[in-house]
Amino acid sequence: MNPLPLTAPAAALAETLTGDGLPAYIYDLTALDAHAREIRDALPPHVELYYAAKANPEPPVLRALAPYVTGYEVASGGELAHVREAVPERPLAFGGPGKTETELRRALELGVERFHVESEHELRLLSSLADRPVDVLLRVNLPLTDEALGGAALAMGGRPSPFGLDPDRVERCLPLFTPDGPLRLRGIHAHLASGLDAPDQTAVAAGIADWTRELSDRHGLDLTEVNVGGGMGVDYLRPDTRFDWKAYGEGLAGVADRNPGLTLRIEPGRALTAYCGWYVTEVLDLKHSRGEAFAVLRGGTHHLRTPAAKAHDHPFQVLPAADWDRDWPRPTASGEPVTLVGQLCTPKDVLARGVPVAELRAGDRIAFAMAGAYAWNISHHDFLMHPKPGFHYLGG
């Protein structure tokens, strides 16, 4: 495993954190700024970039992305209110299944610009509530090739799914858009898979755009927008590799050229922010059991659920601590595989399993990389009621 090293400012801060100052999340907003700028520069100017706030909704992160994104995608009433407060006046798209009447009313009150509608029932509910013109994208569960699904870490389309409308059911929704009604059908939204590389993402985007153009031509709809979703691959097993944004930008340019009049929109989350964050903690104990070494850390999966959610060994680096102020020998593992676990009373509290280390000792610090997305915000914080981690934002 090749960890993604801490940036110099993050490493300097990590060295100062000890004891109850750990665990801590460290976000390097300067690194995030550079990464977001690189992504924006790789995309054609006319491709809109929305950030999926569910990946990491921390206000400093949202604000750091503001110069580079067209808007933000939110997926609940809570995210809607949170993002509107953190980055006011920025365009919002409201997606996600199971929107409540209260959430839809609030979105209308706050002037949400786009609604990603997931079902005929939701469309009827929105129409009954709307007291102003509302722009809608229908989320469609389009088919995916077995080849594309084979490369996906997570599939939301191309199979039975609670997300979006099957293609044939889109036809049943079209009569609900009337000239004198409040709803205006602007286009199609399709987030079909996550974890794809640039060629597969381009192929998926092309398929969504082609399907949208055919639907528009067949029904004389004059659709003008296509949201091809996010899901750009983030490889936790190879943290030094990144999604090829340049190739994807070139691919999207080709898709746009073949579909004049369609505005293309993407909404990445993880691929934007994963690399800017680290979860830094301390080895509390190092023990051996039946020939295997275990490092027990402060914190655990109730702070960083990502490795449990994705069933992987999370990349990390050891930050050796020279001091040892106890009167007994320092528990140590040398030149052997070590399993890193947290403080929870469950065998599932594992962050990395059987990873070889040159040396790891009680009192050393561990920095888990790629903790800038789907980390703290998806974790079961209150299980066992351990203290929450600290949060530190550098630069920005």
C-alpha positions as CSV (number, residue, x, y, z in Angstrom):
1,M,0.0,0.0,0.0
2,N,1.4,3.4,-1.0
3,P,-0.1,6.0,1.3
4,L,-0.7,9.6,0.2
5,P,1.7,11.6,2.3
6,L,0.5,14.5,4.4
7,T,1.2,17.8,2.8
8,A,3.9,19.8,4.5
9,P,1.5,22.1,6.4
10,A,-0.7,19.1,7.5
11,A,2.4,17.2,8.6
12,A,3.6,20.1,10.7
13,L,0.3,20.4,12.4
14,A,0.0,16.6,13.0
15,E,3.4,16.6,14.8
16,T,1.9,19.1,17.4
17,L,-1.2,17.0,18.1
18,T,-1.0,14.7,21.1
19,G,-3.2,13.1,23.8
20,D,-6.7,14.4,23.8
21,G,-5.9,16.6,20.8
22,L,-6.3,13.3,18.9
23,P,-8.0,12.0,16.8
24,A,-8.3,14.9,14.5
25,Y,-9.3,15.6,10.9
26,I,-6.9,17.9,9.1
27,Y,-8.0,19.5,5.8
28,D,-5.5,21.2,3.6
29,L,-7.7,23.8,1.8
30,T,-4.7,25.1,-0.2
31,A,-4.3,21.6,-1.7
32,L,-8.0,21.4,-2.3
33,D,-7.9,24.8,-4.1
34,A,-5.1,23.6,-6.4
35,H,-6.9,20.3,-7.1
36,A,-10.2,22.0,-7.9
37,R,-8.5,24.5,-10.2
38,E,-6.8,21.7,-12.1
39,I,-10.2,19.9,-12.5
40,R,-11.9,23.1,-13.7
41,D,-9.1,23.8,-16.2
42,A,-9.4,20.3,-17.6
43,L,-13.1,20.6,-18.4
44,P,-14.5,22.5,-21.4
45,P,-15.6,25.9,-20.3
46,H,-19.2,25.2,-21.3
47,V,-19.4,22.0,-19.1
48,E,-21.0,22.9,-15.7
49,L,-19.4,21.6,-12.6
50,Y,-21.7,21.0,-9.5
51,Y,-20.2,19.6,-6.3
52,A,-22.2,16.8,-4.6
53,A,-22.2,18.2,-1.0
54,K,-22.9,14.8,0.5
55,A,-19.2,13.9,0.0
56,N,-18.1,16.5,2.5
57,P,-20.4,19.3,3.6
58,E,-18.0,21.1,6.0
59,P,-18.5,24.8,5.4
60,P,-14.8,25.6,4.9
61,V,-14.7,22.9,2.2
62,L,-17.8,24.2,0.5
63,R,-16.4,27.8,0.4
64,A,-13.0,26.6,-0.8
65,L,-14.7,25.0,-3.8
66,A,-16.9,28.1,-4.6
67,P,-14.5,29.7,-7.2
68,Y,-14.4,26.5,-9.3
69,V,-18.0,25.1,-9.2
70,T,-21.1,26.2,-11.0
71,G,-23.2,25.2,-8.1
72,Y,-23.9,22.5,-5.5
73,E,-26.0,19.3,-5.5
74,V,-27.9,18.6,-2.3
75,A,-29.9,15.5,-1.4
76,S,-31.9,16.4,1.7
77,G,-33.6,19.3,3.4
78,G,-30.8,19.3,6.0
79,E,-28.2,19.6,3.2
80,L,-30.3,22.2,1.5
81,A,-30.4,24.5,4.5
82,H,-26.8,23.9,5.4
83,V,-25.3,24.6,2.0
84,R,-27.5,27.6,1.4
85,E,-26.2,29.1,4.7
86,A,-22.5,28.2,4.0
87,V,-22.4,29.5,0.4
88,P,-25.5,31.7,0.0
89,E,-26.7,32.8,-3.4
90,R,-25.0,29.9,-5.2
91,P,-27.1,27.7,-7.6
92,L,-28.5,24.5,-6.0
93,A,-29.8,21.3,-7.5
94,F,-32.0,19.3,-5.2
95,G,-31.7,15.5,-5.8
96,G,-32.1,12.3,-3.9
97,P,-35.0,9.8,-3.5
98,G,-37.8,10.2,-0.9
99,K,-38.1,13.9,-0.8
100,T,-40.7,14.9,1.8
101,E,-43.4,17.5,1.3
102,T,-41.7,19.7,3.9
103,E,-38.4,19.5,2.1
104,L,-40.0,20.4,-1.3
105,R,-41.8,23.4,0.2
106,R,-38.5,24.6,1.8
107,A,-36.6,24.1,-1.4
108,L,-39.3,26.2,-3.3
109,E,-39.1,28.9,-0.6
110,L,-35.3,29.1,-0.8
111,G,-35.4,29.4,-4.6
112,V,-33.7,26.1,-5.6
113,E,-32.9,26.3,-9.3
114,R,-33.1,22.7,-10.3
115,F,-35.1,19.7,-9.0
116,H,-34.0,16.2,-9.9
117,V,-37.2,14.3,-9.8
118,E,-37.1,10.6,-9.1
119,S,-40.7,9.4,-9.7
120,E,-44.1,10.2,-11.2
121,H,-45.5,10.6,-7.6
122,E,-42.7,13.0,-6.7
123,L,-43.4,15.0,-9.9
124,R,-47.1,15.3,-9.1
125,L,-46.3,16.3,-5.5
126,L,-43.9,19.0,-6.7
127,S,-46.5,20.3,-9.2
128,S,-49.1,20.6,-6.5
129,L,-46.8,22.6,-4.2
130,A,-45.1,24.9,-6.7
131,D,-46.2,28.5,-6.6
132,R,-43.6,29.6,-9.2
133,P,-42.1,28.2,-12.4
134,V,-39.9,25.2,-11.5
135,D,-37.2,23.7,-13.7
136,V,-37.0,19.9,-13.6
137,L,-34.6,17.2,-14.7
138,L,-36.1,13.7,-14.6
139,R,-33.7,11.2,-13.2
140,V,-33.6,8.2,-15.4
141,N,-32.3,4.7,-14.7
142,L,-30.8,4.0,-18.1
143,P,-29.3,0.7,-19.0
144,L,-25.5,0.1,-18.6
145,T,-23.4,-2.3,-20.5
146,D,-22.0,-5.3,-18.6
147,E,-18.5,-3.9,-19.5
148,A,-19.3,-0.5,-17.8
149,L,-20.8,-2.2,-14.7
150,G,-17.8,-4.5,-14.4
151,G,-15.6,-1.5,-13.9
152,A,-17.9,0.2,-11.4
153,A,-17.4,0.2,-7.6
154,L,-21.1,0.9,-7.1
155,A,-24.0,0.8,-9.6
156,M,-27.1,2.9,-9.2
157,G,-28.5,2.2,-12.7
158,G,-28.8,-0.4,-15.3
159,R,-30.6,-2.8,-12.9
160,P,-33.6,-2.7,-10.6
161,S,-33.1,0.3,-8.4
162,P,-34.9,2.7,-6.1
163,F,-33.2,5.5,-7.9
164,G,-34.9,7.3,-10.8
165,L,-37.4,6.3,-13.4
166,D,-37.1,3.4,-15.8
167,P,-36.9,4.7,-19.4
168,D,-40.5,3.6,-20.3
169,R,-41.9,5.4,-17.3
170,V,-40.5,8.7,-18.4
171,E,-43.1,8.7,-21.2
172,R,-45.8,8.6,-18.6
173,C,-44.5,11.7,-16.9
174,L,-44.3,13.9,-20.0
175,P,-48.1,14.8,-20.0
176,L,-47.6,16.4,-16.6
177,F,-45.6,19.2,-18.2
178,T,-48.2,21.5,-19.6
179,P,-47.8,25.0,-21.1
180,D,-49.8,26.6,-18.3
181,G,-48.3,24.4,-15.5
182,P,-45.6,25.4,-13.0
183,L,-43.2,22.6,-14.0
184,R,-40.7,23.0,-16.9
185,L,-38.9,20.0,-18.2
186,R,-35.3,21.1,-18.9
187,G,-33.6,17.8,-19.3
188,I,-32.4,14.5,-18.0
189,H,-30.3,13.5,-14.9
190,A,-28.6,10.1,-14.7
191,H,-26.1,9.1,-12.1
192,L,-25.6,5.4,-13.0
193,A,-22.4,4.2,-11.4
194,S,-19.4,5.2,-9.2
195,G,-15.8,4.3,-9.4
196,L,-15.4,4.5,-13.2
197,D,-12.3,5.6,-15.1
198,A,-12.3,8.4,-17.7
199,P,-13.0,6.2,-20.8
200,D,-15.9,4.5,-19.1
201,Q,-17.2,7.8,-17.7
202,T,-17.1,9.3,-21.2
203,A,-18.9,6.4,-22.6
204,V,-21.6,6.6,-20.0
205,A,-22.0,10.4,-20.5
206,A,-22.2,9.9,-24.3
207,G,-25.0,7.3,-23.8
208,I,-27.0,9.6,-21.5
209,A,-26.7,12.5,-23.9
210,D,-27.7,10.4,-26.9
211,W,-30.7,9.0,-25.1
212,T,-31.7,12.5,-24.1
213,R,-31.4,13.9,-27.6
214,E,-33.5,11.0,-29.0
215,L,-36.2,11.5,-26.4
216,S,-36.3,15.2,-27.1
217,D,-36.5,14.7,-30.9
218,R,-39.1,12.0,-30.7
219,H,-41.5,14.1,-28.5
220,G,-40.5,17.6,-29.7
221,L,-39.4,18.6,-26.2
222,D,-36.5,20.9,-26.9
223,L,-34.5,19.5,-23.9
224,T,-31.4,21.6,-23.2
225,E,-29.7,20.1,-20.2
226,V,-28.1,16.7,-19.4
227,N,-26.6,16.0,-16.0
228,V,-24.4,12.9,-16.3
229,G,-23.8,12.6,-12.6
230,G,-20.5,11.9,-10.7
231,G,-18.8,8.7,-9.7
232,M,-15.3,9.5,-11.0
233,G,-13.0,6.7,-9.8
234,V,-11.0,7.1,-6.5
235,D,-8.7,4.2,-5.9
236,Y,-7.9,3.7,-2.2
237,L,-5.6,0.8,-3.1
238,R,-3.5,3.1,-5.2
239,P,-3.8,6.5,-3.5
240,D,-1.0,8.0,-5.6
241,T,-3.2,7.6,-8.8
242,R,-6.1,10.0,-9.7
243,F,-8.9,10.1,-12.2
244,D,-7.7,11.4,-15.6
245,W,-9.6,14.7,-15.7
246,K,-7.8,15.8,-18.9
247,A,-9.0,12.8,-20.8
248,Y,-12.5,13.1,-19.4
249,G,-12.6,16.8,-20.3
250,E,-11.6,15.9,-23.9
251,G,-14.2,13.2,-24.0
252,L,-16.9,15.5,-22.8
253,A,-15.9,18.1,-25.4
254,G,-16.6,15.4,-28.0
255,V,-19.9,14.5,-26.5
256,A,-20.9,18.2,-26.5
257,D,-19.8,18.6,-30.1
258,R,-22.1,15.7,-31.1
259,N,-25.0,17.1,-29.2
260,P,-25.2,20.9,-30.0
261,G,-27.7,22.7,-27.9
262,L,-27.3,20.5,-24.9
263,T,-25.7,21.8,-21.7
264,L,-23.6,19.1,-20.1
265,R,-23.4,19.1,-16.3
266,I,-21.3,16.8,-14.0
267,E,-21.6,16.5,-10.2
268,P,-18.5,14.9,-8.6
269,G,-18.1,14.6,-4.9
270,R,-15.5,12.1,-3.7
271,A,-13.1,12.8,-6.5
272,L,-13.0,16.5,-5.6
273,T,-12.4,16.4,-1.9
274,A,-11.1,12.9,-0.9
275,Y,-7.4,13.9,-1.3
276,C,-7.5,17.1,0.9
277,G,-8.2,15.4,4.2
278,W,-6.4,13.2,6.8
279,Y,-7.6,11.5,9.9
280,V,-4.8,11.6,12.4
281,T,-4.8,9.5,15.5
282,E,-2.6,7.7,18.1
283,V,-1.7,4.1,18.8
284,L,-3.0,3.4,22.3
285,D,-1.8,-0.2,22.5
286,L,0.0,-2.7,20.5
287,K,-0.7,-6.4,21.3
288,H,-0.3,-9.8,19.8
289,S,-3.0,-12.5,19.7
290,R,-2.5,-16.0,18.3
291,G,0.5,-14.8,16.3
292,E,-1.1,-11.7,14.9
293,A,-0.3,-8.1,15.7
294,F,-3.1,-5.5,16.5
295,A,-2.7,-1.8,16.9
296,V,-5.5,-0.3,19.0
297,L,-6.1,3.3,18.0
298,R,-7.9,6.3,19.5
299,G,-11.1,6.7,17.6
300,G,-12.1,4.2,14.9
301,T,-14.8,3.6,12.4
302,H,-17.3,5.7,14.4
303,H,-15.1,8.6,13.1
304,L,-13.9,7.2,9.8
305,R,-16.4,4.7,8.4
306,T,-14.9,4.7,4.9
307,P,-12.9,1.5,5.2
308,A,-15.9,-0.4,6.7
309,A,-18.3,1.0,4.1
310,K,-16.0,0.2,1.2
311,A,-14.5,-3.0,2.7
312,H,-10.9,-1.9,2.1
313,D,-7.7,-1.3,4.0
314,H,-7.5,2.4,4.4
315,P,-4.2,3.9,3.3
316,F,-2.1,5.3,6.1
317,Q,1.4,6.4,7.1
318,V,3.1,6.0,10.4
319,L,4.3,9.2,12.2
320,P,6.8,7.9,14.7
321,A,6.8,9.5,18.2
322,A,10.1,9.5,20.0
323,D,8.8,10.1,23.5
324,W,7.8,7.2,25.8
325,D,7.2,8.3,29.4
326,R,6.1,5.0,30.9
327,D,8.0,2.8,33.3
328,W,7.5,-0.4,31.3
329,P,8.6,-1.5,27.8
330,R,7.0,0.1,24.8
331,P,4.7,-2.3,23.0
332,T,6.0,-2.8,19.5
333,A,5.5,-4.6,16.2
334,S,8.5,-4.9,13.9
335,G,8.6,-6.2,10.4
336,E,5.3,-7.9,10.4
337,P,1.7,-7.4,9.3
338,V,-0.5,-5.3,11.7
339,T,-4.2,-4.9,11.9
340,L,-5.3,-1.4,12.9
341,V,-8.5,-1.3,15.0
342,G,-10.4,1.3,16.9
343,Q,-11.9,1.5,20.4
344,L,-15.3,0.1,19.7
345,C,-16.6,-3.1,21.2
346,T,-17.1,-4.8,17.9
347,P,-14.8,-6.9,15.7
348,K,-16.0,-4.8,12.8
349,D,-14.1,-1.7,14.0
350,V,-11.2,-2.3,11.6
351,L,-9.5,0.4,9.5
352,A,-6.8,-1.7,7.9
353,R,-6.1,-5.4,8.2
354,G,-2.8,-7.3,8.1
355,V,-0.8,-4.4,6.6
356,P,3.0,-4.9,6.7
357,V,4.9,-2.2,8.7
358,A,8.6,-1.8,9.4
359,E,7.9,-0.7,13.0
360,L,4.8,0.4,14.9
361,R,4.8,1.3,18.6
362,A,2.4,2.4,21.2
363,G,2.5,6.2,21.2
364,D,3.1,6.6,17.5
365,R,0.7,8.5,15.4
366,I,-1.2,7.2,12.3
367,A,-2.3,9.5,9.5
368,F,-5.1,7.9,7.3
369,A,-5.0,9.6,3.9
370,M,-7.9,10.2,1.5
371,A,-10.2,11.2,4.4
372,G,-11.6,14.3,2.7
373,A,-14.8,12.6,1.5
374,Y,-17.4,10.2,2.9
375,A,-15.5,10.0,6.1
376,W,-16.6,11.8,9.2
377,N,-20.0,12.7,7.7
378,I,-21.1,9.1,7.1
379,S,-19.8,7.7,10.4
380,H,-21.9,6.5,13.4
381,H,-20.6,9.2,15.7
382,D,-22.4,8.5,18.9
383,F,-21.8,4.7,19.2
384,L,-20.1,4.2,22.6
385,M,-20.2,8.0,23.1
386,H,-16.4,8.5,22.6
387,P,-15.3,12.1,22.2
388,K,-15.6,13.6,18.7
389,P,-12.4,14.4,16.8
390,G,-10.9,17.8,16.4
391,F,-11.2,19.6,13.0
392,H,-8.4,21.7,11.5
393,Y,-8.5,23.7,8.3
394,L,-5.2,24.9,6.7
395,G,-5.0,27.6,4.1
396,G,-8.1,28.7,2.1
